[in-house]
Amino acid sequence: MKKLPLFLILIISLFFLPSEAYPVIKEVSVLLEKSASGGSLSGTGIIFTDPDGKEIVLSGTYTIQKRSSSELAVGNNIFRAPLKAASDSPMKYNGNAYYGSFIFKNSSNGVKVSNIVDIEQYLRGVIKAEMSPKWHIEALKAQCILARTFAVRAGGKHGDDDLCDGYHCQVYKGISGEDHIADRAIEETSGLILRWNGSPASVYYHSDSGGMVTSSGNVWGGDIPYLEPKAEPFAYSGPNTIWEISLQMSLIESKLIGNGINIGTIHSITPLKRDESGRILKMEIKGTGGTKAISGYTFRNLIGAGKIKSTLFEFGARSPYINEERGSLPLSPAPKKNINKSSAVTVTEKIDLSEMPEDEEEKLIWLTKKRVFTTLELMEILSKPDDYDLFIEKGIARAEGRLPMPEQPSESTDVDLAETTGIPEIKYSPDLSMAPASGQSVTIFGRGSGHGVGMSQWGAKTMAEKGWTFAQILEYYFPGTTIGQ
């Protein structure tokens, strides 16, 4: 019997096992390279094994290259793909050391390289890259639990691989990413993940919220009850809590054209709608060749996340925000938990497809906001850009009633999940400028860094410094979830 891929095991378990029996993930497969022209593997006592049972033990440094559509060359040795490389000692791929084993497969343009590694050893290569080990240990513990939960939940995010080693998933540096303080946080939270109704929760984190986090629905469409807009409990000042950048309008024009949006010379860029945290949901760009409405999320991706650090920004001037107004804000008791959780519902309302945007990614987000896809489906879809057209066809079929719609969590479940930290909830409604940008250059005044959903790392740092435990930090950002093995 062929061995089932990890992601199929996870899917099957969701349908046929009770939530408490969600399988324990011991190893993860991390995609290091998708189409390498060749790579160098070095180590001692490396056991190379192919599907035909051919096995050779080698020590030293060897170049691994695609030889044909079904074969790989390791130095002068020829193997059939896929090829496994294992050793009792860490091995180095292209000079970087890793625990675990490697799988080498042929891809259309070269060799696909994956590192199969124990999940706790995987975390040792992640935590330092995602959060400074110099930060308070309780913040590091919260980060460990989220990183572990993300890895457990990720099964098959990259096809045969659970995760990649970049920002798309979690930055993974192998052994070079280790740190003894981060290792302590991993050990002291060993095996712990965040759960929702018994199963691994959908967890997200970002660098800096700017003062308020937002919901998953505002960013990707599709609400998750424990990922809602809320103010940070404490003010803090990180390197990107406040930022600004000046851009030439011609640069914005070229970025739009490069992504198939040609509206000529831009006259103005105007925010049309903001979410509860002040982040731009929709903006209008007018030019000599027409008008285009896009989301703030799309605008940020077009210009570059390194330049537009978040969608929490204004043009021309900076308005007061929560940290400037915090002292005068009213406080209200956090709502009590409701033990009677509503069950999932199936959406059956008719959807007008004539309003669907033209851009493929915009279509997918629009369909998710119309509840044609769940947020979890969208996260999977966005990791497979080559298949966008197939997913759009599926979404249209659902909207037209030719395929069944997915079940969605009831909207009434998110009201009663907030109280866990014992501090009052801060009520704040931002009033940011809707003024347009125009002229040859535009100055953007922004706050925060990242998508703004889930845990703000700089917020968690501040909470830990104020005496909060990792459990309290996670309860604040993910109310109603539980921590367990």
C-alpha angles and dihedrals in degrees: 000000000000117000112253117237114255094247091055090052089053093049093047091049091054091059103036105030129065113253092252089059096059103148119262109242112219100170137027131201112227121197108225100170130008102194111007117176087214140327142206121238122187136177147105124284095359111183111211114197129178131192092265091061094253108153130185128173114214137173126199133038122321135180114230117205141164109260100177139339090286105024139073129198122220102189103302094339120100122210135175114247137282095053126191123207119193136168139171087235130055115275130213123230112193089343096308117114122227139178121229127027138305133235118203118196133174115251129186092266104027138307129342112214124200132179115215106203142163108264094237091051088047089057090053087065094045113045100065090048091052102038133016112256086216089072123095113293093236091059089049091051091052089050091050092054092048093046091049092047091049090052093047092050096043097078110155096358089143100035107257089010127071097210144001124230096242141077091282087075116000127318107256121186102171118222093342088066095060125119128177094228092048088048089055091053090049092050094047091053095037111166095355119138136169114257136196116196088345098305128095109283125237100253130187133174137181139185104256132356094199089232104317134050120217136213130271088237093058092053106033105006125251119077125247110198097228096045103074135139114275141149123259108254092229136032117244139169118225128169091267102031084105123019141154137193136184118218132185111242087226089063091054090048092052092048091052093048090048088058097047098265109123114172096147122234110002117241098179146350114210131184109231103178138013130193127235091279094049097255115144112256098174136014135179125224117197123194143159089271100047145289130294129189116205136164123260086240090058093045091053092049093047095051094036133264089244090064102032098042095186141351090252096100145117136205125242101356142026119245124205113272136187098290091054092046101034096109094062098044121117119239125216131188114263112253118259122253119262112216091197101084117190118238125242119281133210117230114227104163118127115257124213104223093187088083094056113122123242101235112090096227091044089052092054093049090045091051090049091051087052086054093244088125127030119235090250090054090050092053089055092045094051090056090061107054092163089065099047093113092054092050091048090054089051091049092050090049090053093047091050093048096249091116128032118263118242123255114258129199113259114264090226095067099074099067099071104044105081108087113093109104101057095230125112118263115249112233112210134157112189121221105201127173121272092193116138129239121234141155132061093307135025130207115214119202110201145173132209133002128254136018093310097228123129122347121014106213093210089047091052090049091055093046091052091050088052090057102266119146123229088255092055091047092053092043090055096051096035105032116192095024123115134217119231148125 
